[in-house]
Amino acid sequence: MSQSAPPPAQPPAEPQAQQQPVDGNPYAQQPGAVPPPPAPGVPYGAVPAPAPVRNNVGLGLVAAFVAAVVAGGVYGAIIGLTKHEIGWAAVGVGFLVGLAAGRLGGRNPVLPVASAVLSLGSVYIGQLVGEAVIAAKETPLSFSELFFQHFDVLQEAWKADADPLTFLFFAIAAYVAFTGAKKAAL
C-alpha cells in the first residue's frame, strides 16, 4: 500500500478587509481599482433610447387641413378688418399649417409638401374671405350671401385686386409651411 501524502497545507486565508466607503459613498470606486472593460462594440456608455418616431400621415394631413381652415378664416378676418393684406399673417398661416402637420404627422416626406399646398389654399381662401367681409360692409349683401351665392363675383374682385405682393404672400406661406413641417416633426 502506498501512502498518500497529506495535501500541502495552505496558508491561512487572510481575512478580507472590509472596503471602506469613499467619501461616504459605498458604491464609489475604490482607490486603485481597475474599471471593467467596456463591452465590445460599445466604446462609450449606454445611450438612452431615442424618442419613438411618430409617423402618422393621416393624422398629420387632417391636422394640417383643420389648421389651414382655421388660419384661413382668421387671415380673412384680419384682411376684412384692416382692409390690407398683412405679411405676418401669411407667415402665421404657413407656420400653423406646418406646425400641425409636423407635430402630429411626424417625419413623413409627404407632410411638408402637403403643408405647403394647404397653406396656399388657406391664404387664397383667407383673401377671398377678406374680400367678402369688405364687400359686405359696402353692399347690402351679407358675408354668407357673397361668399356662398356670389363666389364667382368674389373671385373676379380678387383677380382685380391681386398684385405682386399678393403672390409674394402665397410664396411666403408655402415656404414657411414647408420648412415648419420639417422642423416641427418629432
Disulfide bonds with the S-S distance in Angstrom:
none
